[in-house]
Every structure is written in structure tokens, then in C-alpha cells.
Amino acid sequence: MAREAKEAPECVQAQLDRDSQHLSDIAATLRAFHPRAVLTCARGSSDHAATYARYLIETRLGLLTSSASPSVSSVYGVRQELDGCLFLVISQSGRSPDLLAAAAAAKDSGALVMAMVNVEDSPLAAAADHVIPLRAGPETSIAATKSYICALAASLHLVARWSENATLLTHFKNLPAQLGQAWQLDWRPMVELLTPATNLFVLGRGLGLAVAQEAALKFKETCGLHAEAFSGAEVRHGPMALMKQNLPALIFSQDDETRAGMEALARDFSTSGARVLMAGGEAPGVTQLPTMAADAAVAPIQFIQSFYRWAAELALARAFDPDHPPHLKKVTETY
């Protein structure tokens, strides 16, 4: 897990080196197509990447974006009216039956189907109108790491080209070097605090929600640690009733319009007796995890790169094998 996560900078560099013209062509197609809405479709870590893509598309392009449920077509067999929509499917393997069914149904319903996929000769790639390779290469650890980062990076690259935002494109071009730096940051306090833990909250908002979702999943599947991800806006609507003395919380806060609210939330958690770790932002009584200054669209990708290194360390500290989580396999065939 750690070795593969460490390879993420080279994988993102491969996207930059090999796919720049391809993404420019796709972006031109999307500007001409001018979708009335975007639907994302994915499972697991790829669905968390879709959360990031959704916020990025909505905040940088102003396009209505929502998550499609694969079971609507694969289980219920309902035909939806998707004429004029972009249907974005994200998958590492490109072989999950429900995603394949959803992509086929979306195309039959008039959508333009685009696949972000790591396996370029997969059935999903063959079924899509357009394919964006993730360039993660072989990923043998059951826990996805570099393929997740590559999905975030590909989303950033796509939106930068689609919106013709030169600043965002520069951020993407600088990302490989920044990921290498993020890998070196010392998040040892996370290991020390969470080695004896049994439960925790993981919080993010907006562009940062995707990495909160991903971190919570990794805590569960590689560390045997029950973690629940919530939006910083949603956690006050009920979940805070579970707050107990010394309950840990990990908070991600990129530098945008959500930061003040996330800092206030961290302060409230700390005042309530929670032990708070925070990546980005500042609040009294919290343990700051080191981060680098970055645009709000880039910061979450840096956060998760730092997190992956220390999540692998945490798994070992808790006597878990991060490469072979119990009851899981690499390709989950959901129907």
C-alpha cells in the first residue's frame, strides 16, 4: 500500500506527459456538447473521487452535477431520460457489472458516456464514448491509493481544460512535484493518537469532502478502525450527539469559503473534549498536521497523499496487514 501510494507523483506526471492533447480534445468536445447536467457513477474509492469531480465541476463550471445510482439500471431496470447529459463513470478495473450496466443504459438513454479508468482495455473503456486513462499502472494492494489520486488528478486536468482556466492548469502541472513533497510530511501524531482508538469522525466540506470519505474508508478497511465521514455542514444535524469525551476527529480543511466554518467546527469539537487532528486551517486545542499552501482544488489531493503514508503506518501499529484486508478483494463485482 505504501509503496504504491508513493508512486502517485510519477503516475500523475504520466497523465501530464501523455494525455494533455487528448484532454484538450475531450474538453473541446464537451464545450461543443454543452451538457445540461453531469452524472457521476462509481463505487468505493472511485465514488469518493466522483465527489471531488462533482464539486470541481459545479464550482468551476457552474454545471449541475449529481451522483447516479447504478442500481437504478442494474437492479430496477428503469430507463432514465439522459439526453444531453454527460455520464462520467470512474473505475479502477472497468469490470464491475453494475457500472457496465449503468454505462450501457446511460448511452441508450441519450447520454454522452465518458470513462475514467485505469485498465484501458477493460469492458468499460470499450463501452464509453470517450476514455480518460488514469495511468496508475498495476495496483496490487487491495486498498486503492494511487488509482484514487490519479482519479482526482484526472478530474482536475479535465476541468482545467474544459473551463480553459490557465491557473487551474498550472496547478495541475505542478501537482506531481507537490505530491512528492506531501509524501514527506510527518503525520506521526495521527498514528500516535489513533493506534488505541476504536471510533472517530472524519470531516471535510466541499472539495475536501471527497478525501474525508476516502480516509474514513481506509481507516475501516486497512486499520480495523470504525470511522464515519461527514460533511462539516451535516455533522451538526444529528451526528454530534455521539460526541464523547476523548472521541478523536480528523478534519480536512482546504483554503476556500468553507475554511471558517471548518475551523469553528474544530474549535467546537475540541471544546467538547474531542481529540482533534486538523489538516489545513487552525483552531485552539487541535493538533495541526503539516500541510503545504495550495489552491483549494489541489489541497485535498495533497492531503490524501500525506494521509496514505501514515494510514499504512497506522495499520501496522494496530497489527493489521494493509495489503490484505479481511473479507475484501481487489475487484468488487456488484450487480
VMD Tcl script that draws the C-alpha trace (Angstrom):
set ca {
  {0.00 0.00 0.00}
  {2.70 2.47 0.98}
  {4.89 1.64 -1.99}
  {2.05 2.10 -4.46}
  {0.84 5.34 -2.86}
  {4.39 6.68 -3.08}
  {4.26 6.12 -6.87}
  {1.40 8.62 -7.31}
  {3.62 11.57 -8.40}
  {5.05 9.55 -11.30}
  {1.57 8.39 -12.30}
  {0.20 11.93 -12.36}
  {3.27 13.03 -14.33}
  {2.37 10.34 -16.88}
  {-1.07 11.93 -17.26}
  {0.58 15.27 -17.93}
  {3.13 13.85 -20.37}
  {0.82 11.53 -22.31}
  {-2.69 12.94 -22.13}
  {-2.50 16.72 -22.45}
  {-3.57 16.83 -26.09}
  {-6.15 14.10 -25.52}
  {-7.71 16.08 -22.66}
  {-7.67 19.24 -24.76}
  {-9.61 17.40 -27.48}
  {-12.12 16.00 -24.98}
  {-12.56 19.44 -23.44}
  {-13.33 20.92 -26.86}
  {-15.90 18.18 -27.41}
  {-17.54 18.95 -24.07}
  {-17.68 22.68 -24.78}
  {-19.39 21.94 -28.09}
  {-21.70 19.38 -26.50}
  {-22.54 21.75 -23.61}
  {-24.19 19.16 -21.34}
  {-27.28 20.24 -19.47}
  {-26.11 18.23 -16.46}
  {-23.37 15.83 -15.39}
  {-24.00 12.50 -13.68}
  {-21.17 10.64 -11.97}
  {-21.27 6.89 -11.47}
  {-18.80 4.88 -9.37}
  {-18.33 2.62 -6.36}
  {-16.00 2.68 -3.36}
  {-12.90 4.86 -3.60}
  {-13.84 5.79 -7.16}
  {-17.13 7.17 -5.87}
  {-15.20 9.33 -3.43}
  {-13.20 10.62 -6.39}
  {-16.53 11.36 -8.06}
  {-17.46 13.53 -5.08}
  {-14.37 15.63 -5.79}
  {-15.21 15.79 -9.51}
  {-18.75 16.90 -8.67}
  {-17.65 19.81 -6.51}
  {-14.96 20.81 -9.00}
  {-17.38 20.79 -11.96}
  {-20.05 22.70 -10.06}
  {-17.72 25.32 -8.59}
  {-15.53 25.87 -11.67}
  {-18.05 25.31 -14.47}
  {-21.39 26.03 -12.80}
  {-22.89 22.82 -14.17}
  {-25.46 20.83 -12.20}
  {-23.72 17.60 -11.18}
  {-25.15 14.65 -9.27}
  {-24.29 11.08 -8.35}
  {-26.16 8.39 -10.30}
  {-27.10 5.16 -8.55}
  {-26.01 2.17 -10.67}
  {-28.81 0.04 -9.20}
  {-31.46 2.14 -10.96}
  {-30.49 0.39 -14.18}
  {-28.69 -2.76 -12.99}
  {-31.30 -3.83 -10.42}
  {-34.51 -1.88 -11.06}
  {-34.16 -1.78 -14.83}
  {-35.55 1.75 -15.08}
  {-34.84 3.76 -18.22}
  {-33.93 7.37 -17.47}
  {-34.12 10.36 -19.79}
  {-30.49 11.44 -20.04}
  {-30.46 13.13 -23.42}
  {-27.97 15.99 -23.36}
  {-26.24 14.79 -20.18}
  {-22.65 13.80 -19.59}
  {-22.40 10.44 -17.79}
  {-18.99 10.20 -16.10}
  {-18.04 6.71 -14.90}
  {-14.95 6.29 -12.71}
  {-13.42 2.86 -12.15}
  {-10.04 1.32 -11.48}
  {-10.75 -2.05 -13.11}
  {-13.52 -1.15 -15.55}
  {-15.11 -4.54 -14.91}
  {-17.81 -4.04 -12.28}
  {-21.07 -5.40 -13.76}
  {-23.31 -2.70 -12.30}
  {-21.15 0.10 -13.68}
  {-21.15 -1.55 -17.09}
  {-24.94 -1.85 -16.98}
  {-25.28 1.77 -15.90}
  {-22.99 2.99 -18.69}
  {-24.90 0.99 -21.30}
  {-28.24 2.25 -20.01}
  {-27.00 5.84 -19.98}
  {-25.84 5.59 -23.59}
  {-29.18 4.07 -24.62}
  {-30.89 6.98 -22.84}
  {-29.04 9.59 -24.87}
  {-26.12 10.48 -22.59}
  {-22.55 11.06 -23.67}
  {-20.61 8.42 -21.71}
  {-17.09 9.18 -20.50}
  {-14.98 6.71 -18.54}
  {-12.05 7.49 -16.27}
  {-10.50 4.06 -15.99}
  {-7.14 2.56 -15.11}
  {-7.41 -0.57 -17.27}
  {-7.58 0.81 -20.80}
  {-8.63 -2.45 -22.47}
  {-11.45 -3.05 -19.98}
  {-15.11 -3.58 -20.93}
  {-15.97 -0.14 -19.53}
  {-13.40 1.58 -21.73}
  {-14.80 -0.26 -24.76}
  {-18.35 0.83 -23.89}
  {-17.61 4.54 -23.39}
  {-17.75 7.30 -25.98}
  {-14.59 8.83 -24.53}
  {-11.91 7.38 -22.24}
  {-9.56 9.22 -19.89}
  {-6.78 6.86 -18.75}
  {-5.84 7.09 -15.09}
  {-2.23 5.98 -15.73}
  {-1.89 4.45 -12.27}
  {-0.34 1.26 -13.63}
  {-0.70 -2.07 -11.81}
  {-2.13 -1.71 -8.33}
  {-1.88 -4.96 -6.39}
  {-2.76 -3.78 -2.90}
  {-6.46 -4.31 -2.32}
  {-6.68 -0.82 -0.85}
  {-6.74 1.66 -3.73}
  {-4.28 4.54 -3.31}
  {-2.50 5.77 -6.42}
  {-5.52 4.99 -8.62}
  {-7.64 7.21 -6.34}
  {-5.13 10.06 -6.54}
  {-4.98 9.59 -10.31}
  {-8.77 9.89 -10.50}
  {-8.62 13.17 -8.56}
  {-5.81 14.42 -10.79}
  {-7.61 13.42 -13.98}
  {-10.69 15.31 -12.77}
  {-8.56 18.38 -12.10}
  {-6.94 18.10 -15.54}
  {-10.30 17.67 -17.28}
  {-11.93 20.65 -15.57}
  {-8.87 22.85 -16.13}
  {-9.01 22.10 -19.87}
  {-12.80 22.24 -20.09}
  {-13.04 25.60 -18.34}
  {-9.95 26.93 -20.16}
  {-8.64 28.04 -16.78}
  {-4.92 28.67 -17.17}
  {-4.36 28.99 -13.41}
  {-6.02 25.66 -12.71}
  {-3.98 24.04 -15.47}
  {-0.77 25.38 -13.91}
  {-1.83 23.86 -10.59}
  {-2.26 20.51 -12.33}
  {1.18 20.77 -13.95}
  {2.75 21.44 -10.54}
  {0.91 18.60 -8.86}
  {3.47 15.77 -9.33}
  {6.19 17.71 -7.50}
  {3.76 18.76 -4.78}
  {2.66 15.17 -4.23}
  {6.29 14.18 -3.72}
  {6.61 16.89 -1.08}
  {3.33 15.90 0.58}
  {4.63 12.34 0.95}
  {7.50 13.62 3.11}
  {5.29 15.44 5.64}
  {5.25 13.99 9.15}
  {1.75 12.94 10.22}
  {3.08 10.75 13.04}
  {0.66 12.35 15.55}
  {-2.19 10.65 13.65}
  {-0.61 7.25 14.29}
  {0.04 8.02 17.94}
  {-3.49 9.25 18.61}
  {-5.38 6.59 16.67}
  {-3.45 3.42 17.46}
  {-5.61 2.75 20.58}
  {-8.81 4.30 19.14}
  {-11.99 2.41 18.34}
  {-14.11 5.10 16.64}
  {-13.64 8.50 15.06}
  {-15.22 11.18 12.91}
  {-13.58 12.27 9.64}
  {-14.81 15.63 8.41}
  {-14.48 17.71 5.26}
  {-16.61 20.06 3.24}
  {-16.92 20.97 -0.41}
  {-13.81 19.92 -2.32}
  {-12.45 18.38 0.90}
  {-15.39 16.05 1.49}
  {-14.05 13.51 -1.00}
  {-10.85 12.91 0.94}
  {-12.75 12.70 4.23}
  {-14.84 9.92 2.67}
  {-11.73 8.18 1.38}
  {-9.85 8.46 4.67}
  {-12.79 7.01 6.60}
  {-12.90 4.05 4.21}
  {-9.16 3.44 4.57}
  {-9.41 3.55 8.36}
  {-12.06 0.84 8.18}
  {-10.57 -1.44 5.56}
  {-6.84 -1.24 6.40}
  {-6.76 -0.33 10.11}
  {-9.84 -2.07 11.51}
  {-10.92 1.30 12.87}
  {-14.56 2.37 12.75}
  {-14.58 5.79 11.11}
  {-17.51 7.78 9.78}
  {-17.16 10.59 7.24}
  {-19.45 13.60 7.37}
  {-19.68 16.95 5.70}
  {-18.78 19.72 8.08}
  {-22.21 21.15 7.30}
  {-24.05 17.91 8.10}
  {-22.30 16.73 11.25}
  {-24.21 19.23 13.38}
  {-27.51 17.78 12.15}
  {-27.54 14.81 14.50}
  {-24.13 13.08 14.47}
  {-22.68 15.46 17.07}
  {-24.99 13.78 19.59}
  {-22.44 10.94 19.52}
  {-19.67 13.22 20.76}
  {-17.98 11.79 23.80}
  {-15.00 12.77 25.88}
  {-11.76 11.95 24.03}
  {-13.50 10.81 20.81}
  {-10.98 11.52 18.03}
  {-11.79 13.56 14.93}
  {-9.74 14.13 11.78}
  {-10.68 17.33 9.93}
  {-9.61 18.30 6.41}
  {-9.90 21.99 5.53}
  {-8.77 23.45 2.21}
  {-8.34 27.23 1.96}
  {-11.63 28.39 0.45}
  {-15.02 29.69 1.53}
  {-15.55 26.62 3.75}
  {-12.49 27.16 5.94}
  {-14.01 29.48 8.55}
  {-16.83 27.02 9.17}
  {-14.44 24.08 9.46}
  {-12.23 25.98 11.90}
  {-15.29 26.82 14.01}
  {-16.28 23.15 13.94}
  {-12.79 22.09 15.04}
  {-12.97 24.58 17.89}
  {-16.37 23.24 18.98}
  {-15.15 19.63 18.85}
  {-12.07 20.48 20.89}
  {-14.11 22.42 23.46}
  {-16.37 19.38 23.83}
  {-13.38 17.26 24.79}
  {-12.70 15.62 21.44}
  {-9.11 15.00 20.41}
  {-8.88 16.78 17.07}
  {-6.37 16.34 14.27}
  {-6.58 19.00 11.55}
  {-5.03 19.17 8.09}
  {-5.33 22.76 6.92}
  {-6.88 25.51 9.00}
  {-6.21 26.42 12.61}
  {-8.17 26.19 15.85}
  {-7.31 26.31 19.56}
  {-6.64 22.96 21.17}
  {-6.28 20.94 17.95}
  {-3.24 19.01 16.73}
  {-2.09 20.53 13.44}
  {-0.95 18.05 10.79}
  {1.63 19.65 8.48}
  {0.41 20.70 5.06}
  {1.61 22.93 2.23}
  {0.00 26.10 0.96}
  {-2.11 25.21 -2.07}
  {-5.10 26.21 -4.14}
  {-8.34 24.80 -2.78}
  {-8.66 22.45 -5.77}
  {-5.21 20.97 -5.15}
  {-5.04 20.84 -1.34}
  {-7.30 17.77 -0.93}
  {-5.07 15.77 -3.29}
  {-2.04 16.71 -1.23}
  {-3.89 15.84 1.99}
  {-4.73 12.33 0.88}
  {-1.18 11.66 -0.33}
  {0.16 12.51 3.13}
  {-2.64 10.50 4.73}
  {-1.93 7.32 2.76}
  {1.65 7.07 4.02}
  {0.63 7.33 7.64}
  {-2.51 5.21 7.27}
  {-0.23 2.36 6.23}
  {1.89 3.03 9.34}
  {-1.25 3.11 11.49}
  {-2.42 -0.24 10.12}
  {0.87 -1.85 11.10}
  {0.79 -0.19 14.53}
  {-2.65 -1.73 15.06}
  {-1.35 -5.16 13.90}
  {-3.28 -5.13 10.61}
  {-1.95 -6.04 7.17}
  {-2.91 -3.05 4.99}
  {-2.36 -5.03 1.78}
  {-4.76 -7.84 2.65}
  {-7.82 -6.51 4.47}
  {-10.19 -9.26 5.64}
  {-13.25 -10.12 3.55}
  {-12.21 -7.92 0.61}
  {-10.90 -8.48 -2.91}
  {-9.42 -6.13 -5.47}
  {-12.29 -6.13 -7.96}
  {-15.72 -5.97 -6.35}
  {-18.34 -7.33 -8.73}
  {-21.54 -5.60 -7.64}
  {-24.66 -6.40 -9.62}
}
mol new
graphics top color blue
foreach p $ca { graphics top sphere $p radius 0.5 }
foreach p [lrange $ca 0 end-1] q [lrange $ca 1 end] { graphics top cylinder $p $q radius 0.2 }
display resetview
